[in-house]
Amino acid sequence: MSFIHDDFLLTNKFAKQLYHDYAKDLPIIDYHCHLPPEDIADDRNFQNLTQIWLNGDHYKWRGLRTLGIHEKYITGNASDEEKFLAWGKSVPHTMRNPLYHWTHLELARYFGITDLLNEKSAPAIYEKANELLVQPEYSTKRLIERMKVEVICTTDDPIDDLNSHKTIAKSGFKTKVKPSFRPDRSIGISQGNYNEYIDQLSKKFDRKIESFEDLCLVLKERIDYFNSNGCKVSDHGLSSIPFVEFTASEVEKIFKKRRKGESLSEIEDKKFQTALLLFLGETYHEYGWVQQYHLGPLRNNNSRMLKLLGPDTGWDSMGDERQAEGLSKFLDKLDSQNKLTKTILYNLNPAFNEVFATMVGNFNDGSVKGKVQWGSGWWFLDQKDGMTKQINALSNMGLISCFVGMLTDSRSFMSYPRHEYFRRILCNIFGSEIESGELPNDMPWIGKMVSDIAYDNAKDYFQF
């Protein structure tokens, strides 16, 4: 039997029945990812396994660096084949890291390769995969269709013209590829390149941005534009949600001060962010969008490597910044004005799991099933232990039956087996508790719960 087999991660007969009868064949709604829409619009064929699988994957990059692999074979000028062979040699050392499971799931699902990847097998695996990748059925659109992906939401800056999304929409591609509104660069007022970004925004849309009011008007125009191009969700990546009381005149002064190139105090920074996040939250409610907040990373820890390689290259980790109070006040402010839209909160530090599991319950007001959600295990937590802990905490302190399930949060077209991974883990949790007598052997009802979490809840929640 190969390592990746039909009952992988399913440890009892009930888990196997739940997965094979209720979860396995469901479509995928990937409501948050970082896939480049231009690669879908162009229906790109990747030329080799390194290009589709290793480029941009900072999970793998961190593992390679930990093993002492030179940067030349990671982000450097080594050939694509040399980079893949370095990865193949490294894979056996990743056992018990999710990379080991993901690697073999992805090879099996995309290429039918069930051999273990190691130094000996790497050359043949590279050759076989490369022969397949250049064929028409391995273009980006065909890969997406093979994985039964029904909806994809990419992550897009307000400055984006969304031309790739328009091209995809006109192409007749059955999978819906929707933009997501990610205005982080307009919020991070103390970032060194903030004024440069605001200048780009101003120039791109021929609008002077000389005040906070100007900025809000431009962002609302972009929200309207995104909405007209099928956008139904926003996303924010923040260390935490600040909440500091402010006045309109204070925020105007803060914005103009920063536009003059002056630095801000911590309290000024937080007042500005609070004001803009509230404005955006109110606008999302007006358009009926789902807002998402990915909270908890500590980014760009290695300043030397940041200078060398730039952001998003594998130098981020979990933060331990307090989450509860600012998040509570932010959600309450929107809710008290009846302007709290559907909301998903993602937590990166498992020490705060119960904080998030209980926070969402404060703002579920009976108007919508699962209106405020605690999102699936994210980034460092989208692995077996992280997902299990998230599922258990949500079950203990909320209703897992209302959960909208998994997403990839990935830049790779080979990440869709993560939905399978999640579904297998979910089914094994329920199956194990049926086996132990903690849940009744009511397969139709529990099977429906599983299919709801895996697919139907997201379909109802997002209304794509």
N, C-alpha and C positions, 0 to 999 in steps of 0.2 A: 504494500500500500504506500502511495506517495505521501509526503508530509502534508500537503494540502489535499484533503480528500473531502468527500461529500459531507461528512459529519465533523469536520474541523471545529474545535471549540465547543461542540455539543456533547455533553457528558452523560446524558440519560435519554431514555426513550421519549419523554415528554418534550424535552428541548428539541429533539430531532423532529418530532411531529409539528411542533409550533413553527420551526424554521421552514421546513420543506412544504408544509401545507398553507401557511399563512403569511410568510415574509419573503421567501426566496425570490419569487417572480414579480414582486411589486415594482412599479416604476420608481424613479428617483426624482425628487424635487431638491435641487441643490441651491438653496436660497441664499447662500453666501459663499463666494469663492473669489479667487484672484486670477482666473484664466484670462489671457489676453484676447479680447474679442476680435482683434484683427486676424489672429490665427484661425478663428472659426470662419470669419468672413472670407478669408482666402482659401479655406478648406485645405490647410497646409498639410503636406506630407513631411514628416521629420526624416532626415537622411540617415540617422543612426540612433542607437539606444541611449547614447550619452545626451544627445540633443533633447530628446523627449523626457528623459528620466532623471538625469543628474543636474543639468543646467538649471540654476535658480533654486535648487532644493537644499535649503540651509539645514534641514534635519540631517541629511546625508553628509553635508559638509562638516557639521560639528562632529559627527562620528569619525570621519576620516582624520580630522585634526587631532582628536583625542588619541587615535592610534599612532600619531607621529608621522602621518603622511604629509609630505611637503606640499605647500600651497600651489606649486606648479601643477600638481595633479588634481587640484580642486577647482580653483578659479583661474589658474595660470595658463601658460602657453603650451602645455603638453597637448599632444594630439587627442582627439576624442577617444580613439581606441585606447591610448595609454591611460586616460582618465577612467574609462570603464574597467579596464583590467585592475587598476588600483582599487576600485570599488569592489569588484568581484573577490579579490584577495581579502578584503576587509570584512565582507558580510558574515563569515562564520564567527567573527569576534563580536557581532552585534546581538548574539543570542540573549534573550530576555529584555532587549530593547524592542519597542514596537517595529523598528526598522526591519527586523528579521521576519516578522509575520507579514508586514506590508510588502516587502520585497518579493516573497514567494507567492503571495496572493496575486500580485500584479503580473508576475511572469506567467502564472497559470491562466489567469482570466483573459489577458490580452494576446498571449502568444501560444497558449497550450503547453508551455514549458513547465514540467513538474520536477525536473532535476534540481537538486540543491545548488545554489550559486556559491562557488568557491574559486580558489585560484586555478584549480584544474579544469573546472567546467566553464569558466568565464569566456575563453576564446570561442568555443562552439556556440554558447548561448548568444554571444554578441553577433556572431555571423548569422545565426538563424533569425534572430529578431530583426537584424538589418535587412535581410532579404524580404521579410514581410512588410516592414515599415514603408518601403518605397512603393508598395502596391496600392491601387486606388482604394481598396477596402480598409486601408489603414490611415486614411486622411482624418483630420480632426473631426469632421462631421460624422464619418462612419464609426469612429471610435466612440463618440458620444451616443450614437444610436445603438451600438452594440451593448452598451451598459444600460439601456432603457432609461436614459435621462429625459425627463419630460420638461423640466424647467431649469435654466441656469441663470443665476443673478451674478453678474460680474461686479467689480468694485471700481467706481469711476469718479474722478475728480470733477468738480463743477465746471472746470475749464474745458472739459472734453466736449468735442462736437458730436459725439455719438454716431459718426458716419459708419463705423463698422456695424453697429447695431442696426442701422437703417439698411445696410447692405444685406445683412442676415435676414431681416424681416421680409425683404423683397425677394429673397432667393427661394422661398417655399420650404425652407428647412423646417421639419416638423417640430423639433425641439424649440421651445420658446427661449430666446436668449435676451434677458432683460438687464438694463443697467441698474446699478445701485448708486445712490448719491452719497459720496464720502467727502465731506468738507473739512477734514482735519486741518489742512494747511491754512484755512481761513480762521481757524480757532486758536492755533498755537502762536499767539501774538508775541511771545518772548523768543521764538525761534530766530536764529540769526538771519535766515533768508526770508523773513516774513514780509518785509516791504517789497522785496523783489517779486514775491508771489502776488501781492496785491497789485503791483504795477502790471504784471502779466494779465491778471484778471481784468484790470481796467482797459488795457490796450486791446485785448482779445475781443471785448464786447463794446469798445468805443464808449465807455462810460467813466466819468470821473468818479473816483472813490476817495473823497476828501473827508468823509465823516462816517461815524458808525451807522447812521441812517442810510447813507449811500451804499455801504457794504451790505446791509440787510436787504435793500431794494434789489441789488444785483443778485444776491443769493436767492431771493424769492423768484426772480425772473428765471434763474437757472433751474430751480425746482419745478417751475411751470413747464420749462422746456423739457426737462427729464420726464416729467409726468406725461407730456404729449407724445413721448417716445417709449411709453410702456413701463416706465419706472414705477414701482409700488413700494420700494423699501429704501431706507437710508441706513448708513452704518457709520459708527464712530469708533476709532481706536484710541483710547485714553488710559493714562495710568490710573485715574479715578475721576469721578464727576465732582467738580468743586461746587460749593454753594456758599456765596457770600452776598449779603444784602448790598444793593447798589441803588443809585439814582441815575436817571437818564443823562443828566448833565455830567455826572462823574464818568460814565462810560464814554461819552463824547470826548472829554478831556483826555482820558487814557488812550483812546484810539489816535487822537491827533498828536499826542506826545510821542507815541511809538512811530508814527509816520514821519516825524521830524528826526528819527534816528536815535531817540533817547531810550535808555533802558527803563524798565518798569520794576517796581517793587513786587514782592510775592502777592500782596493783597490786591494790588492793581491788576496783576495778571489774572487772579481768580475772579475778581469782579467782572472783568471783560468776558472771560470764558463763561461765567454764569449767565450773563446777559445774552450772549450770542447763542448758547445752548438752549436757553428758554425760548428765544425767538424762533429757532429752528424747530424745537419740539412743538410749539404752537402751530407752525406752518405745516409740519407733517400731519398734525391732526386735521387741519383744514383740508388737506388733500386726501385724507384717509389712508395714509401710508402706514407701514410697519417700521418702527424705529428700532435699531439695534445698537447696543453699546458693548464693545469688547474692552473689558477693564482689567488692569492689573500688571501689565508688563513693565519692566525696567529696561529701557532700550539703550543700545549703543554703549554698552559698558566698557568696551575696549577701545579707547580713544586712538591708540596707535593703528589698530586695524580699521577703524572707521575712516581715518584719513587715507589709508591705503586702498580700501575696497568700497567704501561708502556704506549706507544703511542697508538693512535687510539682507545681510550676508552672513548672519549666524552669530551675532554678538549680543543677543538679547536674552533676558532671563525673567523669572518671576519677580515681581516687586512685592513689598509688604506694606504698601501705603494703606491707611485706613480707608474703608469703602462705605460703611453703613450710613454715617450721618449725612454726608453730602448727597448720597444717592437718595436717601429718604426725603430730604428737603426738596430736592429737585423734582422727584416724582410727585410729591405732595403739592408743590406749587402748581404744576400743570393740572393735577387732578382737581385741586380746589377751584380752578377756573373752568372745569369741565373741558380741558384741552389735552388730556392725556390719551394719546393714540395707542394702538397695540404696540407692545414693547417687549423686546427680548434682551435679557442681560446675560453676558458671558463673563465667567470668572476664571482667572488664570491661576490663582493661588488656592489650593485645596483647603488651606487653613480657614478660608472664608466660605466654604461650601454651605454651611448651615446659615450663615448670614444671608446669602443670596436665596437659598431655598425658602427662608421665612420672609424675606423682603418682598418677593413677588406676591405673596398672599395678602400684603397690606393694601394692594391696589387692584385686586380682582373684585370688581364691584357687581358682578352678576350680569353685566351688559353684554359680554361676549365670552364664550367658552375659552378659558385660558388666556384672557386678554393680556396679562403680564406674565411672561415666561422666563424661566431660568434655562438658558440655552445649554446645549450639549457640551461635554468636555472639549476644551479648546486648546489648541497649540500644544503645550507640553502635557496636556491632560487628555488628548484624544487617543488614548491607549487603553488597554484592557482594565487596568486598575483605576485609572482616572475616570473612565466612563462608568465603571461599576459603582464607584463612590458617588458620582453625580446622580446616577439612577437611584441608588439607595437613599441618599439624602432627600432627593425630591419625593420619593415614595413615602418616606417617614414624615415629612413636614408639608407635603402638598399632595397633589393628585397626579401620579405618573400617567394616568389614563388620558390626561389633557395635553401631554407633552408633544411638541412638534418635531422631535427627533433630530436626526443627524444631518450634517452638512460637511463639505470637504474642507473649506477654508484654504484651498490649495491653489498653487500656480501650475500644477501639473495635470496634463490630460490623462495620466495614468493613475489618478488618485481615487477613481470611483469605487474600487473595491473596499474603500473605507466604510461605505454604506453597508456592504455585506458584513464587514467586520463588526460594526455596531449591531446589526440585526442578529448575528450569531450570539454575541454577548448578551443582548437583551433576552433572546429566547432561552438561553441557558440559565439566566437568573430566574425567569418565571418557571422553567421546567424543573429546576432543582427544588424550588419551593413546592411545586406540585408533588414531586417525588417524596419530599420530607413530610408532607401533610400540612404544611403551612398555608397552602392554597388548595382549594377544591379541584378535583379532576373534572373541571367544566371546560372542556376543550373549545367548544364553540364560542363561549364568552371570552375566555382568556385569549383565544386566537384572534378574536375581533380587537381586543385591546392591543395586541402585538401589531396587527396590521394598521390600526389607527396611529400608533406611535411611529411606525416605520414609514407611513405614507399619508393616510387619509386625514390625519389632524393637520398636517402642513397644507394639504390641498384645500381644506376648508378655511384655514386660518389666513392664508395669503390671497386666496381668491384670484389666482392668476388667470 
